[in-house]
Amino acid sequence: MVNSRPQAFITGASSGIGEVFARRLAREGCDLVLVARRRERLEALAAELRAAPGVEVEVLPADLTREPDLRRAVERVQELGRLAYLINNAGFGTLGRFHEAEAAGQVDMHRLHVVAAVALARAALPGMVARRAGAVVNVSSVAAFTMNPGNVSYCATKLWMNAFSEGLYLEMKAAGVPVRIQALCPGFTYSEFHDVLGM
């Protein structure tokens, strides 16, 4: 029997919003490809989700700030013939003035929020457009609507993500293609993200 279930590719899937997307889409009958840096967290979530009848869950441990890992993720997206959802959720923040912050962390934030989102959307959209179905969800933030000292790169990359999403939406609309594009801008909710920042 040919598998006709939709597929979802979720980055940052090992916790937080990404994990919530994974659980919800599994309940709705989607097969999943879960991407995050922490293999053990991914494997634990995958084992739990596989308990649902018929749900296929693949784990792809990857640090999307690193070119070889991003390339593997892009190639996997291109291989998915039933991709219905791309969830660009992976992200992180730092605290501290830009000129004092560790340079590598600032660059990596742009690589993850901007470069990885571009690469994965570019990999996903041709198939979605051809099938005239699918959705790209770019997880942004209410921080996109402000600029806070000590949080410059995070606010700037999330502002970019909103603009990128709006541009893709306008392109799909102009082309008459029913592929949905969304920038998800959650408000402040306490999560592991804030634990990492010591907030």
N, C-alpha and C positions, 0 to 999 in steps of 0.2 A: 504494500500500500504506500502510495506516494505521500510524503509528509507535506501538508499544506499549511501547517501552523505558521503564523507570523514570527519573525525573529526580531529581537531587540539587542542592541549593542550598547552597553552601559559602562561609562568610565567612572572612576571613583566609586565603584560598586560595593566596596567592602564595609562601608559605614554610612551613616547620615542619610542624606537625600538619595544618594545612589542606591543604597540598600532598600530604601522605601520603594523606589521605582522598581527594583528587581522583584520584590515581594508582590507588588501590585500587578506587574505585567505577567508574572508567573501565574497568579490567580486568574488572570484573563486569558490564559492559554498560550502565552508566547514562549517560544524557545529563547534561551538567553545566552549571550556571550558577556561575561563579567570581567571587567578590567580594573586592576588596581595594583599597587606595589606589593601589598602584603598577601603572599600566596596562602598562608595558613587561614587568614580571615576569609579569603575568597573560597577556599576549599570547604570551610565549615558552612558558609552560607549556601554554597552549591549543593552540599549533601542534604541540607534541610529542604531546599527547594525541589530537589529531585524526588522527594517523597510524594509530591503531587503527581497524580496519574498522567503519564505521557509527556511530562515536561522535560526537555533536554536542556542541560545547563553545562556550558563550557567555561572554563576559567582561563584567563590570559593574563598572567602576572606581567606587569609592565610598568616602567617609569616613563611616562610620556614626555618628560623633559629631555630624555636621551634619544638621540636620533635612531639608533638601531631598534629600540623598543617601539618608537612611534612608527617606524617603517613596518614592523611586524603587525602592528594594530591596523594600519592603513590597508595592508595586503589582506588581512582577515576580513575587514569590512567589504572590500572589493569582491571577495569570494562568496559572500552571503547572497544567495539568490532570492530570499524571501524577507529581506530586511524591511521591517515596517517602522522601527523606531531607532533613531540614533539619539542617545542621551549624553550630551557633552557635559558631564557633571564634575569631573576631576578638577580640583582646585585647592589652593591654600592661600593663607595670608601671612603677613609679617607685621610687626609693630616696630616703629622707629623711623626717624627722619631718613629720607632717601639718601642724602649725602653721607650719612653715618652707617647705614645698613650694609650688611655684607653684599657685595656686588653680585656674587653668584646666585644668591637667593632672589634678588630682584630680576635678574635675567631669566632664571628658571620660571618665575611666576609668569613672565611674558611668554615664554615657550609653552607653558601649559595652558594658560587661558586663551592665548591668541593663536600661536603656531599650531598646536595640536588640534584646536577647534577647527581651524581652517582646513588642515590636512584631512581630518576625519569627515567633515562635511563634504569636501570635494570628492572624497572616495565614495560617500554614500549617495549623493544626490543623482548622479547619472542613472543608476538603477531605479531609484524611486521615480524619477521623471519618466523613464521608459515605461514603468509599470503604472504610472499615473496614480500612485498611492504611496503614503508614508508620511513620517513626521520627523523633524529635527528639533530637539529641545536643547537649547543652550542655557545651562543653569547660570544665571547672572546673580544679581544682588540689588537690594535697595541702595547699596553703596555706589551703584552706577549713577545715582541722581545727586550725589554730593561729592565734594572733594575735601578730605580730611587730612590735616597735617599728621604725619606719622603713618599714613596708610595710602600713600600716593599711587604706588603701582597697582594695588588691589582695586582702588576706585577707578583708575584709568583703564585697566584691562576689562573691568566689568562694563564701563561706559562703552568701550570698543565692542564688547560682545553684544550689547543692545543694538548698536548701530549696524553691526554685521547681520544680526538676525532680521532687523527691519529691512535691510537691503535685500536679503534673500527672499523675504516675504514678498516684497514688491516685484522682484523678478519672477517668482512663481505666479503671482497674480497677473502680471502683464502677459505672461506666456499662456495663461489659461490652464495652468497645471495644478491639480488639486493636492499638491504636497504641502503639508502644514509646517510652518516655521514658528517657533515660539521662543522668546526669551523669558525664562522663569526668574522672577525677582523676589525671592523670599525676604521677609523682614528679619529682624534680629530674633533668633531663637537659640537658646543655649544648646550647644552640641559639642562633640569631640573637637571640632574645629576651634572652639574657644578654649578648650582645655590645652590644646597645643600652643596657643598664643598666650596662655597664662592669664586669660581674662576671667 
